[in-house]
Amino acid sequence: MSWATAWRIARRDLNARFKGLRLLLVCLFLGTGALAAIGSLTAAIEGEIEANGREYLGGDLQIELWQRGLSPDERSALEELGDVSAGTRLQAMARFDDQAAPIELKAIDRAYPLYGELTLTDGRSVGGTLRQPCLIRGRRADRAAVG
């Protein structure tokens, strides 16, 4: 075998291996970019929650209990920390004639929100004295032919 033939075979073999190496480098590049993007997104979300978390939650702390309310001892312990606003959320079925749809009901007390202001899409504010005892969100109201 001549040197020219050996060089041609070696070059062909190296070229095939570099194609696999290029794929590996592209995958490493994309993976590193994705991890950097996730880190940046996480930092941005954490910064936003830290800056505006009170307004998003309507308070400093949110506690969820399933299948029961706060006991008197639990409520008094929370009231020692500051103002307390309570709410209840449940899932139900709304029915009209032969039509039914699953809905989620949420009841809030007059103190909600403790921080910020809850404004509905039509401009009404919620909190304090509520003139309308029931508020229904857009498409649900259209389906139920309310308001």
C-alpha positions in Angstrom: 0.0 0.0 0.0 1.4 3.4 -0.9 1.5 6.4 1.3 -1.1 8.2 -0.9 -3.6 5.3 -0.5 -3.0 5.2 3.3 -3.4 8.9 3.6 -6.7 8.8 1.5 -8.1 6.0 3.8 -7.0 7.8 7.0 -8.5 11.1 5.8 -11.9 9.4 4.9 -12.0 7.7 8.3 -11.2 11.0 10.2 -13.8 12.9 8.1 -16.5 10.4 9.2 -15.5 10.7 12.8 -15.5 14.5 12.7 -19.2 14.4 11.5 -20.1 12.6 14.7 -17.9 15.0 16.7 -19.7 18.0 15.1 -23.0 16.6 16.2 -21.7 16.2 19.7 -20.5 19.8 19.7 -23.8 21.1 18.4 -25.7 19.1 21.2 -23.3 20.4 23.9 -23.8 24.0 22.6 -27.6 23.7 22.5 -27.7 22.1 26.0 -25.5 24.7 27.5 -27.6 27.5 25.9 -30.8 25.9 27.2 -29.4 25.7 30.7 -28.3 29.3 30.6 -31.8 30.4 29.4 -33.5 28.4 32.2 -31.2 30.0 34.7 -31.9 33.5 33.4 -35.7 32.8 33.4 -35.6 31.4 36.9 -33.7 34.5 38.2 -36.1 36.8 36.4 -39.2 35.1 37.9 -37.6 35.0 41.4 -36.8 38.7 41.1 -40.4 39.6 40.1 -41.9 37.6 42.9 -39.5 39.2 45.4 -40.4 42.7 44.1 -44.2 42.2 43.7 -45.1 39.1 45.6 -47.3 40.9 48.1 -49.5 42.2 45.4 -49.7 38.9 43.5 -50.7 37.0 46.7 -52.7 39.8 48.2 -50.6 39.4 51.3 -47.2 38.3 52.7 -48.1 34.6 53.2 -50.6 32.2 51.7 -51.7 29.1 53.5 -53.9 26.4 51.9 -55.8 23.8 53.9 -57.7 21.0 52.3 -61.0 19.7 53.7 -61.0 21.9 56.7 -60.8 25.5 57.9 -58.3 27.1 60.4 -58.8 26.1 64.0 -59.2 28.9 66.5 -55.6 28.3 67.8 -54.2 28.4 64.3 -56.1 31.6 63.4 -55.0 33.3 66.6 -51.4 32.3 66.0 -51.6 33.9 62.5 -53.3 37.0 63.8 -50.4 37.6 66.1 -48.2 37.9 63.0 -50.5 40.5 61.4 -53.7 41.0 59.5 -55.5 37.9 58.3 -57.8 37.5 55.3 -59.6 34.3 54.7 -61.0 32.7 51.5 -62.6 29.5 50.4 -62.3 27.7 47.1 -64.4 24.8 45.8 -65.2 23.0 42.6 -68.8 22.5 41.6 -71.1 22.0 38.7 -73.3 24.8 37.2 -76.5 23.6 35.6 -79.1 25.3 33.4 -81.8 23.2 31.8 -80.0 20.3 30.2 -76.6 22.0 30.1 -73.9 21.6 32.8 -70.4 22.9 33.2 -67.7 22.4 35.8 -66.9 25.7 37.7 -64.6 26.8 40.5 -66.1 29.0 43.1 -63.9 31.3 45.3 -65.2 33.3 48.2 -63.1 36.1 49.8 -63.7 38.2 52.9 -63.8 42.0 53.0 -60.2 42.3 54.0 -58.8 40.8 50.7 -56.4 41.9 49.3 -54.2 43.0 52.2 -51.8 44.7 49.8 -52.5 46.2 46.4 -55.9 46.4 44.8 -58.0 43.8 43.0 -59.5 45.5 39.9 -61.8 43.6 37.6 -61.5 43.9 33.8 -64.6 46.1 33.7 -62.9 48.6 36.1 -64.7 47.7 39.3 -62.6 47.3 42.5 -63.1 44.4 44.9 -62.6 44.8 48.6 -64.3 46.6 51.4 -68.1 46.9 50.8 -69.0 44.8 47.8 -72.2 46.0 46.1 -72.6 42.8 44.0 -72.6 39.6 46.0 -71.4 37.4 43.0 -68.8 38.1 40.4 -68.5 35.9 37.3 -65.6 35.9 34.9 -66.1 36.8 31.2 -66.7 33.6 29.1 -68.5 31.9 32.1 -70.9 34.8 32.3 -71.6 34.6 28.6 -72.3 30.9 28.8 -74.6 31.4 31.8 -76.3 34.4 30.2 -75.5 36.5 33.3 -74.8 40.2 33.5 
